[in-house]
Amino acid sequence: MHEQSDSKAYVKIHPRYIVTYQKHEGKTEGEKALRDMIQSNTETVLESYKTNFSDNRSFGIISDNARKRMKNGVNYMLYVTRRKQKKSRYTKTQNSEYKITFATLTLPAKQNHTDNEIKKHCLNHLFTLLRQKYHIQSYIWKAEAQENKNIHFHIVLDRYIPYLRLRQMWNEILNKGKVKGVAEPFDYVDRYQNSQKEFFKDGFKIRSEMLFRYNKKTQKKEAHWTAYKQQKAYNEQMILPEEKRWTNPNSTDIHALKKIRSINAYLSQYMAKNEDELFLAQVEEMRIRLRAITARKKELAHEIETCSTFGMESTVFDSEMDGLQREEQEIEARLSEFRFIEGKIWYLSQELSALIKGAKSEMSYAMINEMPRLFEYLYAKGLKENREMFKESDFFTILFIDPKELEQLQALHLLNLFSSHVDRIIETKIDC
């Protein structure tokens, strides 16, 4: 006899959308069998992942699930910062709705530490200081490789940090000196200063590599402007005492968001983008071939050992082994030309990781009564803006609506569910 499965309606609310779905409280025999099968195969699946990704190098691939998590993280950060400003008694302008910082952090000299050492001793150190001095609660970071093969980071913070202060903090961290357990000292600013002194030892000269990166149409105008900026920067350094020159490199870049029409879309696309698909396909093809070579080499090693045991010729096997080893070296050499990020390539702060789980609850009678208003509103909005405002399937329904619209529609039970979820995780602090 089959066990009956009772269905209940549930809702999950995020800053940009709501999901309603049916959940089976009881388990049918089919569902139990599926659960048992998943549990029994867990170890096999995990072992497969360990085999395929044991080199611990990130190939720039952000999975669909990770992209969704990052986008939800951006959504929550913008919602929380907007709410903080809304509650502040000292908000003077309605235009600066989102008080956030979007910045890029770079290394001013050639990287001589591993990616994980930079993340552990520099990036994490920066976030610790930002929490202490600026009360940062939520943040996102993503690591990428520059053309010069140095690692750099894109970061989004839930509070605006003055550009000069952020640069000063980052440069001080990059020049902290010797750290226990790390072979090389952190002396990126010192090495930058030495390189600048060497370059300008005979007086000012233009960095020609910076003049010819523009297309023909804009090259002359942009080259003149670049030369002017180089001369100005040089003159500013010359008025300083010699020991103070080139001690505060431009290692941070604050991205202006004031003129961005949709900050949410801009940040989501920027932070969740993947590397070039053709590049990823080439890398994956080489990785697959390396795994095949490794497997075949094990088989050949066994055959060669067997031949040796019985005093037989192994020339054919030896020849194939030599060929595979040469091919393996060639592929490894090609892979070494690419710049892979070691370890994690992105991260959400603990607050955001908790928030993106969403406000989830069984739908009360009052919530169910609020839903028709939402559908009516979204249907009219979709016709007006010529875009799809909700999606329906046999299993779930997605409504593209935000908390501000819930408030306008007096959907207070749904709104309270979402607000309570945020309040439980982040205690909003109003600047006084």
N, C-alpha and C positions, 0 to 999 in steps of 0.2 A: 504494500500500500504506500502510495506516494505521500510525503509530508506536504501539507499545504503551505503556501508562501503568501503572507499578508503584505500588501503594498501600502506605503505611506508617502505623502508628499513632503519633499524637503526643499530648502532654498539655501543658496550660497551667494553672498553679496560681496562684490569687489568695487573699487572706486569707479570703474568704467562700465561694468556690466553686472547683471544678475543671472544666475542659473537656477532653474527649477527642474526637479527630477523626481522620479519614483524610486524608492528603496525598498527592497524585499527584506522584511524582518526575519522571516523563517528561511530555512535552507531546503531547497528541493534536493532530491537524490542526485540530480545532475550537477547542481551547484557544489554539493559536498565532494563529488568525484573530481570536479575541476579543481577545487581547493587542494585536495590531497595530491593531485598530479603536480600542481605548481610547487607545493612544498617538497615533494620527492625530487623534483628536478632543480631545486634551487642551487644545490652544491655544484651540480654539473654546469649550470649557467655561469656561476661565479668563477669556476675554474677556467672556463672558456675565456672569460674577460681577462683573467690574470695572464693567460697565455698570449692573447692578442695584444695586450697593452702593457706588457711588463717593462718596456723601455722607459716608461714614465715621462715621455715627451708629448707635449700637446702639439698637434698638427693644425692648430687654429680652428678646429671644428667645435662649434657650439651646437649641441643637440637641440631638437625642437622643444623638448621639455625645458632645457636650460634657457632657451630664448624666451619661452613663456614666463618662466620664473623671473627673469631679468625685467621683462616688460611690466609684469605685475609689481615688481619692486619699485620701478620708476613711478607707476601709477600711485602707489601708496605714499611714496616720498612726497610727491607733489600735493597729494590730498592733505597729508599731515602738516606740511609747511604752510599751505594755504589756510588751514584751520587755525594754526598757531597765530598767524598774522591777524586773522579775523577776530580772534579773541583778545588781541593786544589792545590796550587803551591808547597806545602811542602810534598806531598806524596812521600815517599822514597822507598816503596816496593809494588810490585804488589800482593804479597801473602796475606797480611792482607787486603783483599778486603772489608770485612764487619767489621766496627768498632762499635761493639755493646757489651753490657754487658748482660749476662744471669746468674742470681743469684738466690739463695734461701735464704730467710730471716726467721730466727727462733727466738723463745723466749728462753732465757737462764735459765729461772726459770718457775715454775708452773704458768699457766695462771690464773689470778684472775680478769680479765676484760671480758666483753662480746666481741664477735667477732666484732660487729659494733663499739665498743669503740676502739678496737685495730686498725681497719681500719681507723676510723675518726681521731684519735689523734696521731697515730704512722705512719701508711702507707702513709696517705695523707700528713702528715708533711714531711716525707722523700721526696716525689715527689716535694713538694714545694721547699725544699732546693736544690734538684737536678736541678730544673729549674733555680733557682737563681744563683747557683755557677757553674754549668756545662752546662747550656743552653740546658737541655734536652727538646725536643719538643714532641717526640712520645714515648709511652711506653704501655706495656701490663702487667697486673698482673692476677694471678689466686690463689685462696685460697684453701688450703687442710688441712685436719686434720692429725697430726702425730699419731704414735702408743701411745704416752703418752697423747693424746687428746688435746695437744696444737695446736693452729692454726699456720700455716706457709704459706709463700707466695713464688711463683715463679714469678720473674719479668724479663722482657726483656726491655732494654733501647736502645735508638738510638745512644748512645755514650759510649765509653769505660770509666769506672770509676775504678781507682786503688783499688785493693782489700782492702788494709788496711784503705783507706779513707772511703770506703763504710761501712766497719765494724764499724769504729769509729763513723760515723754519725748515724748509726742505734742504736748502744749502747747508745749514748747520748740521743737519742729520747726515748728509752725504759726506761731511768732513769731520765726522766724530772721532776718527783715528782708529786705534787698535781696539778690537772687540774680542773677548775671550771665545776661543773655539773657532775663530776665523783666521785663516792664514794671512791674508792681505789686509792692511789697514784701509779704512774708509777715508780716502784722501782725494776725492773727486774734484773739489774746489781748488786744492793746492796744485793738482796736476793741470787743471784748466788754466790757472794763473801762470804756471811755468810755460805752458804752450803759447799763451798770448805774449808773454815777455819775449820768448824766442822769436815769434813771428814778427813782432814790431821792434826788434832790437836795433834796426837801422832807421827807424821812423815809420810813419804811416805808409801803408800800401793796401791796395784793394784786394779782397779775396775774390779772385776771378771766377771760382767755381759757383759763386752766388749770383753772378751777373748773367749767365747764359742758360738759365733754366726756364725762360719764358718763350712763348711762341713768337714768330716773326712780327706779327702785328703789334704786339705790346713790348717787344724786347727792348727797343731803344729807350722808351719812356720809363719802363720799370728798372732798367739797368742804371739810368741816371738817378732814380729815386733810391735804389739800393746803395749806390756809391755814396750818395749824400748821407744816408743813415749810418753807413760805416764810418764816414769821416766824423760825423757828430758824436757817435759813441766813443770813438778814439779820443776826441778832444775832451769829452767829459771825464775820461779816465786820467788824462794828463794833468788835470788840475788837482788831482788827489795826491796825497803823499805816496811815495813809491810802494811802500808796504801794503797800502790799501787798494792798489790798482787791481782790477779783475778779480776781486774777492767775492763778488755777488753775481755770478753768471745768471743769464736768463734761462733758468732751468724749469720754469713754470709758465704755462700759457692758460689764461682764463678765457673761456669761450663766452662771447657776448650772446645773451639770450633775449635782450630787450626787443629786437626786431623779428624774432622768430614767431611765426603765426601760431604754430602748435608746438609748444615746448615738449609736450608728452610724446608726440610722434617723432620729433627730432631726436630726443634723448633715447627713446626706445630703439630707433633704427641705428643710431650711432653705436650704442653699447652692445646691441645684440647681433651686429653684422658678422658674417662669416668671411673667411678668406676666399680668394678666387676659386670657383668650382673646378676649373681646369687644373689648377695647381693641386687642389686636394685630391683629384682623381689620379694624377700622376704619382703623388706620394703614396696613395693607397695601393696602386698597382705595384710599386716597388716593395712596399711592405709585404704584400701577398707573396711576391716572388721570393723574398728573403725567408719567409716561413717555409715555403716549399723547398728551398735550398737546404735549410736546417734539417728538415725531415729526411731529405734524401741523403744528406751527409751521414746521418745516424745509421741509415740502412747500409750505406757503403762501408762505414767503419766496421760494422758487424761482418760484412762479407769479407773484407780484407783480413780481419782477425781470424775468421774461419779458414781462409786460405793459408795463413801463416801457421795455424795449428796443425794442418794436415800437409804442410810442405808443398802447397800448390802455388802456381803462378797467379798473381793478382794485378797484372799489368793493366788490364782493361779497367778494373775498378780504380786503380791508382790514377790512371789518366782522367777518368771521369771526376774523381775527387779533386784533382788539380784544377780542372776546368771550372768546377763549382766554386772553389775557393777564389779563383780569379774573378769570377762573376760577382761573388759576394763582396769582394773588396771594391769592385767598380761601383756597385749599387751603394755601398756605404759611403764611398767618396762623393757620389752625387747627392746623397742625403745630407752629407756634412756641409754642402754648399747652401742648403736651406737653413733658415734660422728658426729653430723650434723653441717654444717656451717650456721651461722645466716646471713641472708641478701644475698648480692651479692657474687658470687663465682668467678667472672671474670670481667674484665673491659678493655676497649680500651680508650686511651686518645682521646680528642676531635679532634685532628688532624687526627688520624687514622680513627676515626668514619666517618669523612668527606671524607677521601681518599677512603675508601672501597666502597663508592657508585659508583666508577668507572667513567671513562671518557666516557660520553654518548653523542651521536649526531646522527642526521639523516645523512645517508651516502650521501656524495657528489659524483658527477660524477668522480672526481679524486680518491676518496677512492675506489669506485667500480672498477676502472681500476687497482688498486693496488692488489686487491684480488687474481686474477689468479696466480700472482707471489708467493703469500703466499701458496696457495694450492699446486703448483708445488714443492716448496721447502719442505713443510711438508710431501708430499707424498714420496719424495726421502729420507728424513730423517727417516721416519717411516720404510721404507724398510731396510735401513742401520742398524737401531738400533732395529728392530723387535718389535716395539711398536706403538700403535695407537696415531697419532698426531692430529687428528680432529674427531669430532663426528657430524653427521648430523641427523636431524629429520624433520618432516613436519613443525615445528614451529621455530626452531632455529638451528644454527650451532656454534660449539665451536672449536676454533683453539688454540692448545697449543703452544704458541709462546710468546717470551718476547720482550721488547723494543729494546734490543741489536740486536736481529735478524731483527727487523723491520728496524733498521738503516743499517744493512748489505745489506738488500734487497732493500734499497732506497724507502721504503714505507713511505715517508716523511709526507704525509698528515695524515696518521693514527698516526705516531709518534708524530707529532705536536699536535694533539688532546690530546694525553695522557700527553705529557709534559706540556701543558697549564693547564690541570686539576691539576697536582701536583703543578705547580708554583702558582696557585691561592690560594692554601691552605697552603703550606709551603714555606716560604721565606728561601732559602738555604743560610746559613751563612758559609763563608769560614774562617777557622782559619788562622790568620795572625801572 
